[in-house]
Amino acid sequence: MNARQLRSIIVKPIGSFCNLRCEYCFYLDKHNLYNGQPSTHKMSDATLEKMIQGMFTCSDFPTFTWQGGEPTILGLEFFQKVVAIQKSYGKKYSNALQTHGMLLDEAWADFLLEENFLVGISLDGPEEIHDRYRKDAQGRGTFQQVFTNAKMLLEHNVPVNILATVNDYSVKYPLKIYKFLVENGFNFMQFSPVVEINPNNPDIAAPYSVNAKDYGNFLSKLFKIWLKDFDFDRLQQKTSIRFFDSLIKIYIGMQPDHCALHKNCNDYLVVEHNGDLFSCDFLVAEDTKLGNLHDISLTDAFNSTAHTAFGQRKADFGTECQQCQWLHLCYGGCIKDRLHDPRDKGHNHFCQSYKVFFKQADQHLKKFAMLYKQNYQ
């Protein structure tokens, strides 16, 4: 890589600390990597400034994605400080904020609009679906507050991308979820299937995980209704679903946005509250740490042997993948989806999901690619 390339970093400025207790959250227990209470795991000014400096050094257009835990717990003042530091470099940059949305208000909305933040809101669908697993520390559903604040952002013209997990319950309702989001003006959405190790039995997946057959059906039904909302005459989408958009890019011959579909998966770095660096936020662990930004530059971390080797792990798939006609689309899928259900024996948990879906969608995606090439190239 060279310094001209766009580089991305996922920032955990408050570590894993969060005021919700979503049952399927994979990050809450990451505080065990560090001493002290989770609420004390806050990024210092020195670490913040060094991280931002490092990103401007290694990229002419750095991308910062602020996650947690719940980053908005740090308050608006923290992010005002972030932007002030970024602006001092006089270069282009972009910010994204991933949040559960519970703590947002109009002051937040004004700031996010003024500073061009893309906001990802965790919203699993209508109330009965969202509240199935997304609860607060007292066990209460969080839908009403999240939905109200997400709508408020739209009313303030803040760009909102809905981040919806697909779990064992929500997987049954693709059409209901899609229609709910569209009817409420949420036209940009991303669906992430859940598969995590069962904390009570590490030999199997957690009960809220989605199985391959159900997820394949989910994708197929979602794709059909998404197609109905596409204006083929003007080549305009009514809605954007990240997974489908990325597949279209592959068929056109472009690099997809979705890292799970890349040949390698070392596209970004993760920085914890204290400056520890990792290659993937799904696989943050003591044995995957690349170093600390107070000891190693971000340029060296991006170019490190460990980070490169991590990215190449994606190509470590078995014979079944090597012989698969769809290998060029998923390259074995996300690494974490090979690890979180031991019964998969290192194979992608959603392999059958993809095979069923890719077969169904192939001709449609080829048509998209042809139309785009005819009209835009």
C-alpha positions in Angstrom: 0.0 0.0 0.0 1.1 3.6 -0.5 0.1 6.8 1.2 -2.2 7.8 -1.7 -4.6 5.0 -0.9 -7.8 5.6 1.1 -7.4 4.0 4.5 -10.0 3.3 7.1 -9.8 2.9 10.9 -12.5 1.7 13.3 -12.2 3.6 16.5 -13.4 2.2 19.9 -13.1 5.5 21.9 -14.9 4.0 24.9 -14.0 0.4 24.4 -16.8 -2.1 24.8 -18.7 0.0 27.4 -22.4 0.3 26.5 -25.6 1.1 28.4 -27.6 -1.6 26.6 -27.4 -5.3 27.0 -28.3 -6.7 23.6 -28.3 -10.5 24.0 -26.3 -11.2 20.8 -23.6 -8.5 21.3 -20.1 -9.9 20.6 -18.2 -6.9 22.0 -19.5 -6.4 25.6 -17.0 -8.9 27.1 -14.0 -7.3 25.4 -13.5 -5.2 28.6 -11.9 -8.4 30.0 -8.8 -7.6 27.9 -8.2 -4.6 30.1 -7.9 -3.7 33.8 -10.5 -1.7 35.6 -14.2 -1.1 35.1 -15.5 -0.8 31.5 -16.8 2.7 32.2 -13.2 3.8 32.8 -12.0 2.7 29.4 -12.0 6.1 27.7 -9.6 7.3 25.0 -7.2 9.9 26.3 -6.5 13.2 24.4 -3.0 11.9 23.7 -4.2 8.7 22.1 -6.9 10.5 20.1 -4.5 13.0 18.7 -1.9 10.4 17.9 -4.4 8.2 16.1 -5.8 11.1 14.0 -2.3 12.3 13.2 -1.3 8.7 12.2 -4.2 8.4 9.8 -3.4 11.7 8.1 0.2 10.6 7.8 -0.7 7.3 6.1 -3.6 8.4 3.9 -4.6 11.5 1.9 -8.2 10.8 2.6 -8.6 8.9 5.9 -11.9 7.4 6.9 -12.8 7.2 10.6 -15.6 5.0 11.8 -16.5 5.6 15.5 -17.9 2.5 17.3 -18.1 0.9 20.7 -19.6 -0.2 22.9 -21.6 3.0 22.5 -19.5 6.0 21.4 -22.1 8.6 22.1 -21.7 8.0 25.8 -18.6 10.2 25.6 -20.9 13.1 24.7 -21.0 15.6 21.9 -18.0 17.5 23.3 -15.7 14.6 22.5 -16.7 14.5 18.9 -16.5 18.3 18.6 -12.9 17.9 19.7 -12.4 15.1 17.1 -13.5 17.3 14.3 -11.4 20.2 15.5 -8.3 18.0 15.4 -9.2 16.6 12.0 -9.7 20.1 10.5 -6.4 21.3 11.7 -4.7 19.0 9.1 -6.3 20.8 6.2 -7.0 17.6 4.3 -10.0 15.7 3.2 -11.4 13.1 5.6 -14.7 11.3 6.4 -16.5 10.3 9.5 -19.0 7.6 10.3 -20.7 7.0 13.6 -22.2 3.6 14.5 -24.7 4.0 17.4 -27.7 2.4 19.1 -29.2 5.9 18.9 -30.6 6.0 22.4 -28.7 9.1 23.4 -29.1 11.3 20.4 -31.0 14.6 20.4 -31.4 17.6 18.1 -28.0 19.0 19.2 -26.4 15.8 18.0 -28.4 15.9 14.8 -27.3 19.5 14.0 -23.6 18.5 14.6 -23.8 15.3 12.6 -25.3 17.2 9.6 -22.9 20.1 9.8 -19.9 17.9 10.0 -21.0 15.4 7.3 -21.2 12.3 9.5 -22.7 9.1 8.0 -24.7 7.6 10.9 -25.4 3.9 11.2 -28.3 3.2 13.5 -28.8 -0.3 15.0 -32.5 -1.1 14.3 -33.5 -4.6 13.7 -37.0 -3.8 12.4 -40.4 -3.1 13.9 -40.9 -3.1 17.6 -41.6 -6.8 18.3 -38.6 -7.8 16.2 -36.2 -5.2 17.4 -37.0 -5.7 21.1 -36.6 -9.5 20.9 -32.9 -9.1 21.7 -32.1 -5.4 21.9 -32.8 -4.5 25.5 -31.4 -2.0 28.0 -29.6 -2.9 31.3 -33.0 -3.3 33.0 -34.2 -5.8 30.4 -36.6 -3.3 28.7 -37.0 -3.0 25.0 -35.3 -0.1 23.3 -37.3 0.3 20.1 -39.3 3.4 20.9 -36.3 5.6 21.8 -34.2 4.2 18.9 -36.9 4.6 16.3 -37.9 8.1 17.5 -34.2 9.3 17.4 -33.6 7.7 14.0 -36.6 9.5 12.5 -35.4 12.7 14.1 -32.1 12.3 12.3 -33.9 11.9 9.0 -36.0 15.0 9.7 -32.7 16.9 10.1 -31.4 15.5 6.8 -28.7 13.5 8.5 -27.7 10.5 6.2 -28.8 7.4 8.1 -27.9 3.8 7.3 -29.9 1.2 9.2 -27.8 -1.7 10.6 -30.1 -4.7 11.2 -28.9 -8.0 12.6 -30.4 -11.2 11.2 -31.0 -13.5 14.1 -32.9 -16.7 14.7 -36.1 -14.7 15.1 -35.8 -11.8 12.7 -34.8 -14.2 9.9 -38.4 -15.2 9.6 -39.6 -11.7 8.6 -37.5 -10.3 5.7 -40.5 -8.7 4.0 -41.9 -7.2 7.2 -38.6 -5.7 8.1 -38.0 -4.3 4.6 -41.4 -2.8 4.3 -41.2 -1.2 7.7 -37.9 0.4 7.0 -38.9 1.7 3.6 -42.3 3.0 4.8 -40.4 5.0 7.4 -37.9 6.5 5.0 -34.9 4.3 5.9 -33.8 3.6 2.3 -30.2 2.6 3.2 -29.8 -0.6 5.0 -27.4 -3.3 5.9 -28.2 -6.8 7.1 -25.7 -8.7 9.2 -26.4 -12.4 10.0 -25.6 -13.4 13.6 -23.5 -16.5 14.5 -21.8 -16.6 17.8 -20.4 -19.3 20.0 -22.8 -20.5 22.7 -21.4 -19.2 26.0 -23.0 -22.1 27.9 -21.8 -24.7 25.4 -18.7 -23.8 23.3 -19.3 -26.8 21.1 -22.3 -25.2 19.4 -23.6 -21.8 18.2 -25.6 -19.6 20.5 -29.4 -20.1 20.2 -29.9 -16.6 18.7 -27.6 -17.5 15.8 -29.3 -17.9 12.4 -28.9 -21.1 10.5 -27.7 -21.3 6.9 -31.0 -22.5 5.4 -33.1 -19.7 7.0 -30.6 -17.1 6.1 -30.6 -18.2 2.4 -34.3 -17.9 2.4 -34.1 -14.5 4.0 -31.7 -13.3 1.3 -33.8 -14.7 -1.5 -37.0 -13.1 -0.3 -35.3 -9.8 0.4 -33.7 -9.8 -3.1 -37.1 -10.3 -4.8 -38.8 -7.4 -3.1 -35.7 -5.2 -3.6 -35.9 -5.9 -7.3 -39.5 -4.7 -7.4 -38.3 -1.4 -6.1 -35.7 -0.9 -8.8 -36.4 1.5 -11.7 -34.8 -0.3 -14.6 -35.7 2.5 -17.1 -33.6 5.1 -15.2 -31.3 2.7 -13.4 -32.2 4.2 -10.1 -32.6 2.3 -6.8 -35.3 3.2 -4.4 -33.5 1.4 -1.7 -29.9 0.4 -1.1 -29.0 -2.9 0.6 -25.2 -3.1 1.0 -24.8 -6.8 0.3 -26.7 -6.5 -3.0 -25.0 -3.3 -4.0 -21.6 -4.9 -3.4 -22.5 -7.9 -5.6 -23.5 -5.6 -8.4 -20.1 -4.0 -8.2 -18.4 -7.4 -8.5 -20.4 -8.2 -11.6 -19.5 -4.9 -13.1 -15.8 -5.5 -12.3 -15.4 -3.1 -9.4 -14.2 -3.7 -5.9 -17.2 -4.3 -3.6 -17.7 -2.2 -0.4 -18.5 -5.2 1.7 -15.3 -6.7 3.2 -16.8 -10.1 3.6 -16.8 -10.4 -0.2 -13.1 -9.3 -0.6 -10.4 -11.7 -1.6 -8.4 -10.5 1.4 -9.7 -9.0 4.6 -7.1 -6.5 5.9 -8.9 -3.4 4.7 -8.9 -1.5 7.9 -7.5 -1.3 11.4 -9.3 -1.3 14.7 -8.0 0.9 17.5 -9.1 0.3 21.1 -9.5 3.1 23.7 -5.9 2.8 24.8 -4.3 2.6 21.3 -4.1 -1.2 20.9 -4.4 -2.1 17.2 -6.2 -5.1 15.6 -7.1 -6.2 12.1 -10.8 -6.9 12.6 -13.3 -5.8 15.2 -15.0 -9.2 15.1 -11.8 -10.9 16.1 -10.3 -8.6 18.8 -8.3 -10.8 21.2 -5.0 -10.7 23.0 -3.4 -13.0 20.4 -4.6 -10.9 17.4 -3.1 -7.6 18.7 -0.8 -5.9 16.2 0.7 -3.6 18.7 -0.1 -0.2 20.2 -0.1 3.1 18.2 2.1 4.6 20.9 4.7 2.1 19.9 4.1 1.5 16.2 3.0 4.0 13.5 -0.3 3.3 11.7 1.7 3.2 8.5 3.8 0.3 9.9 0.7 -1.4 11.3 -1.1 -1.3 8.0 2.0 -2.7 6.3 2.9 -5.2 9.0 3.5 -8.8 8.4 0.9 -9.7 11.0 -1.8 -7.5 9.3 -1.0 -8.9 5.9 -1.0 -12.4 7.2 -4.4 -11.8 8.8 -5.8 -10.7 5.5 -4.5 -13.7 3.7 -6.2 -16.0 6.2 -9.4 -15.5 4.1 -7.8 -17.6 1.3 -7.3 -20.5 3.7 -10.5 -22.3 2.6 -10.9 -26.0 1.8 -11.5 -28.0 -1.3 -15.2 -27.4 -1.4 -14.6 -23.7 -1.8 -11.8 -24.2 -4.3 -14.2 -26.1 -6.5 -17.2 -23.8 -6.0 -18.5 -21.8 -9.0 -19.3 -18.9 -6.7 -15.8 -18.6 -5.1 -15.2 -15.3 -7.0 -18.1 -13.7 -5.2 -17.5 -14.5 -1.5 -13.9 -16.0 -1.4 -15.1 -18.2 1.5 -17.0 -15.5 3.3 -16.1 -13.7 6.5 -13.5 -15.3 8.6 -15.5 -15.0 11.8 -18.4 -16.9 10.2 -16.0 -19.9 9.9 -15.1 -19.8 13.6 -18.3 -19.2 15.7 -20.0 -22.5 15.2 -17.5 -25.4 15.9 -19.9 -27.7 14.0 -18.9 -26.0 10.8 -15.3 -27.3 11.2 -13.8 -24.1 9.8 -16.1 -23.8 6.8 -18.3 -20.8 6.3 -21.4 -21.1 8.4 -23.4 -19.4 5.6 -21.9 -21.3 2.7 -25.2 -23.0 1.7 -27.0 -19.6 2.2 -24.8 -18.1 -0.4 -24.9 -21.0 -2.8 -28.7 -20.9 -2.9 -28.9 -17.1 -3.2 -26.1 -16.7 -5.8 -27.8 -19.2 -8.0 -31.1 -17.4 -7.8 -29.6 -13.9 -8.2 -27.0 -14.6 -10.9 -29.0 -13.7 -14.0 -30.4 -10.6 -12.4 -27.0 -9.4 -11.4 -25.6 -10.1 -14.9 -28.5 -7.9 -16.2 -27.6 -5.1 -13.8 -24.0 -5.3 -14.8 -24.9 -5.1 -18.5 -27.2 -2.2 -18.1 -24.7 -0.2 -16.0 -21.9 -0.8 -18.5 -24.2 0.3 -21.4 -25.3 3.5 -19.7 -22.3 4.6 -17.6 -19.2 3.3 -19.5 
